[in-house]
Amino acid sequence: QRRVARPMNRRRHKGRIETALTAKGTRIMARGFAVLFLGASMIAGGVDGGVFQYQGSPFNNFNGRVAGLFGMAAQDIRITGLAHHEPEAVLAHIGVKPGGSLVGFDAEESRILLESLDWVADAEVRRSFPNSLEVTLNEREPFAIWQMDGNYAVIDRQGVEMSGLNPLSLRHLPLVTGKGANLAVADYVNQMEAIPDVMLKVQAAARVGERRWTLYLDNGVKIALPETGAETALKRVAELDASQKI
């Protein structure tokens, strides 16, 4: 028997060709994107590893430039509450650079990192998508300078050491020395504030045996306060100073 070939449907044939071409184009595009993604990942890895970090490198701030293309770079950064430290110290601690990438940035993790700093009492970090970052800090207030074993440190009212501050630039603060002086400094200052004329003449106060204070005045006079009844003794010192100019 002779078979009679059916006439080809031109529309169906054309549709098959277009489908094949579309599928082929999709595969090519997918492979192209995969290659680009792999290449970008390799470059980003090299940048993070410092391979391309040299003066004049075109890959400096590579991640930030890529993020900037998608509006994810740190363009609007606001830091408030700083009194004794620089904004660069804050940004460096949370790993953010002006114009750098904010991809994967975690505001809560950054807050925890900032509050781990000994000079930060509390912090708040807010990110407004896509490229705004707001950091609010509450710095600990310098209260005194503590000398221990030949080392000087700025401390707050609770006796917590505050790194990043130069004691020489805060010479107006009370100077206390000895073991435990940092923990007792708040009570000492409260007592001394009751006799401001004497307080102005005290160059340093040494904590003795973690139980009492010895005051060193600017004229060479040394005052050994008792372990108990220090407030009464200080009033007597003020009276003697007023009457006999000790």
C-alpha positions as CSV (number, residue, x, y, z in Angstrom):
1,Q,0.0,0.0,0.0
2,R,1.2,3.4,-0.9
3,R,1.4,5.9,2.0
4,V,0.2,9.4,1.3
5,A,2.2,12.0,3.1
6,R,0.2,14.6,4.9
7,P,0.9,18.1,4.0
8,M,3.0,19.9,6.6
9,N,1.3,22.4,8.8
10,R,3.5,25.5,8.3
11,R,2.3,27.2,11.4
12,R,3.1,24.2,13.6
13,H,6.6,23.9,12.0
14,K,7.3,27.5,12.6
15,G,6.2,27.2,16.2
16,R,8.6,24.3,16.8
17,I,11.5,26.3,15.3
18,E,10.7,29.3,17.5
19,T,10.5,27.1,20.6
20,A,13.8,25.5,19.8
21,L,15.4,28.8,19.3
22,T,13.9,30.2,22.5
23,A,15.1,27.2,24.5
24,K,18.6,27.5,23.0
25,G,18.7,31.3,23.8
26,T,17.6,30.6,27.3
27,R,20.4,28.1,27.8
28,I,23.0,30.5,26.4
29,M,21.8,33.3,28.7
30,A,21.7,31.0,31.8
31,R,25.3,29.8,31.0
32,G,26.4,33.4,30.5
33,F,24.9,34.5,33.8
34,A,26.5,31.5,35.5
35,V,29.9,32.4,34.1
36,L,29.5,36.1,35.1
37,F,28.4,35.1,38.6
38,L,31.3,32.7,39.0
39,G,33.8,35.4,37.8
40,A,32.3,38.1,40.1
41,S,32.4,35.6,43.1
42,M,36.1,34.9,42.4
43,I,36.9,38.6,42.2
44,A,34.9,39.4,45.3
45,G,36.7,36.6,47.1
46,G,40.0,38.0,46.0
47,V,39.0,41.5,47.1
48,D,37.9,40.2,50.5
49,G,41.2,38.3,50.9
50,G,43.2,41.4,50.1
51,V,44.7,40.0,46.9
52,F,43.9,43.2,44.9
53,Q,44.3,45.7,47.7
54,Y,47.2,48.0,46.6
55,Q,47.4,51.7,45.9
56,G,45.6,52.5,42.7
57,S,44.0,49.1,42.3
58,P,40.8,49.2,40.2
59,F,39.3,46.7,42.6
60,N,39.4,49.0,45.6
61,N,35.9,49.1,47.2
62,F,34.8,46.6,44.6
63,N,31.9,45.3,46.7
64,G,30.7,48.8,47.4
65,R,30.8,49.6,43.7
66,V,28.8,46.5,42.8
67,A,26.3,47.2,45.7
68,G,26.0,50.8,44.5
69,L,24.8,49.6,41.1
70,F,21.8,48.1,43.0
71,G,21.4,51.0,45.4
72,M,22.8,48.9,48.3
73,A,25.9,51.0,49.1
74,A,26.3,53.0,52.3
75,Q,25.7,56.5,51.0
76,D,23.8,58.1,53.9
77,I,25.4,57.4,57.2
78,R,24.4,59.3,60.4
79,I,26.2,58.9,63.7
80,T,25.0,60.8,66.8
81,G,25.9,60.8,70.4
82,L,29.7,61.0,70.0
83,A,31.6,63.2,72.4
84,H,35.1,61.8,72.8
85,H,35.5,59.4,69.9
86,E,35.6,59.7,66.1
87,P,32.9,58.3,63.7
88,E,35.6,56.2,61.9
89,A,36.1,54.2,65.1
90,V,32.4,53.3,65.1
91,L,32.2,52.3,61.5
92,A,35.4,50.3,61.7
93,H,34.1,48.3,64.6
94,I,30.9,47.3,62.7
95,G,32.7,46.8,59.4
96,V,31.1,49.6,57.4
97,K,32.8,52.0,55.0
98,P,31.3,55.1,53.5
99,G,30.2,54.0,50.0
100,G,30.8,50.4,50.9
101,S,28.4,47.5,50.6
102,L,25.5,47.1,52.9
103,V,24.6,43.7,51.5
104,G,24.1,41.3,54.4
105,F,24.4,44.0,57.0
106,D,22.8,43.0,60.3
107,A,21.7,46.0,62.5
108,E,21.1,43.9,65.6
109,E,24.5,42.3,65.4
110,S,26.1,45.7,64.9
111,R,24.4,47.0,68.0
112,I,25.7,44.1,70.1
113,L,29.2,44.8,68.7
114,L,29.1,48.5,69.6
115,E,27.8,47.8,73.1
116,S,30.8,45.4,73.7
117,L,33.0,48.5,73.5
118,D,34.1,49.6,77.0
119,W,33.3,53.3,76.2
120,V,29.7,52.7,75.0
121,A,26.9,52.5,77.5
122,D,24.3,51.6,75.0
123,A,23.7,51.8,71.2
124,E,21.0,51.8,68.6
125,V,21.5,50.9,65.0
126,R,18.8,51.4,62.3
127,R,19.0,50.7,58.6
128,S,16.7,52.3,56.1
129,F,16.7,50.4,52.8
130,P,18.4,50.6,50.6
131,N,21.4,52.8,51.5
132,S,20.8,54.7,54.7
133,L,22.3,53.8,58.1
134,E,21.7,55.6,61.4
135,V,23.8,54.9,64.6
136,T,22.9,56.4,67.9
137,L,25.4,56.0,70.8
138,N,25.4,56.8,74.5
139,E,29.1,57.2,75.5
140,R,30.2,56.6,79.0
141,E,31.2,59.8,80.7
142,P,34.9,60.2,81.8
143,F,34.9,60.6,85.5
144,A,38.5,60.2,86.8
145,I,42.0,59.0,85.9
146,W,43.1,55.8,87.6
147,Q,46.8,55.0,88.0
148,M,47.6,51.3,88.7
149,D,51.1,49.7,88.4
150,G,52.4,52.7,86.4
151,N,49.6,52.6,83.9
152,Y,47.0,55.4,83.5
153,A,43.4,54.9,82.4
154,V,40.3,57.0,82.1
155,I,37.4,55.5,84.0
156,D,33.7,56.4,84.3
157,R,31.8,56.8,87.6
158,Q,31.4,53.0,88.0
159,G,35.2,52.5,87.6
160,V,35.0,51.0,84.1
161,E,38.1,51.7,82.0
162,M,37.4,53.6,78.8
163,S,39.8,52.8,76.0
164,G,40.7,55.2,73.2
165,L,40.9,58.2,75.5
166,N,44.2,59.9,76.3
167,P,44.5,60.7,80.0
168,L,46.9,63.6,79.3
169,S,44.0,65.4,77.5
170,L,41.8,65.0,80.6
171,R,44.1,66.3,83.3
172,H,41.2,68.2,84.9
173,L,39.7,64.9,86.1
174,P,40.5,63.7,89.6
175,L,43.6,61.4,89.8
176,V,43.3,58.3,92.0
177,T,45.8,55.6,92.5
178,G,46.1,52.1,94.0
179,K,44.1,48.9,94.0
180,G,40.4,49.4,94.3
181,A,40.6,53.1,93.8
182,N,38.5,52.8,90.6
183,L,35.6,51.2,92.5
184,A,35.7,53.7,95.3
185,V,36.2,56.9,93.3
186,A,32.5,57.9,93.1
187,D,32.2,58.0,96.9
188,Y,35.5,59.8,97.2
189,V,34.5,62.5,94.8
190,N,31.1,62.9,96.5
191,Q,32.9,63.5,99.8
192,M,35.4,66.0,98.3
193,E,32.7,68.0,96.6
194,A,31.5,69.0,100.0
195,I,34.8,70.9,100.5
196,P,35.5,72.4,97.1
197,D,38.3,74.7,98.3
198,V,40.3,71.7,99.5
199,M,39.4,69.6,96.5
200,L,41.0,72.1,94.2
201,K,44.3,71.6,96.0
202,V,44.3,67.8,95.8
203,Q,46.8,66.6,93.2
204,A,46.1,62.9,93.8
205,A,44.3,60.5,96.1
206,A,45.8,57.1,96.9
207,R,43.7,54.2,98.0
208,V,45.4,52.4,100.9
209,G,44.6,48.8,101.6
210,E,41.3,49.1,99.7
211,R,39.8,50.7,102.8
212,R,40.9,54.4,103.1
213,W,42.4,57.4,101.3
214,T,45.5,59.4,101.5
215,L,45.4,62.8,99.9
216,Y,48.3,64.6,98.4
217,L,48.0,68.4,98.1
218,D,49.7,70.7,95.7
219,N,51.8,72.2,98.5
220,G,53.3,68.9,99.5
221,V,51.0,68.3,102.5
222,K,49.8,64.7,102.9
223,I,46.5,64.0,104.6
224,A,45.8,60.4,105.8
225,L,42.1,60.1,106.1
226,P,40.7,57.5,108.5
227,E,39.0,54.3,107.4
228,T,35.7,55.4,109.1
229,G,34.4,58.9,109.6
230,A,36.1,60.3,106.5
231,E,33.5,63.0,106.0
232,T,34.0,64.3,109.5
233,A,37.7,64.3,109.0
234,L,37.4,66.2,105.8
235,K,35.3,68.9,107.4
236,R,38.1,69.3,110.0
237,V,40.6,69.6,107.2
238,A,38.5,72.4,105.7
239,E,38.3,74.2,109.0
240,L,42.1,74.0,109.5
241,D,42.7,75.2,106.0
242,A,40.4,78.2,106.6
243,S,42.0,79.1,109.9
244,Q,45.6,78.1,109.5
245,K,46.1,77.8,105.7
246,I,47.5,74.3,105.9
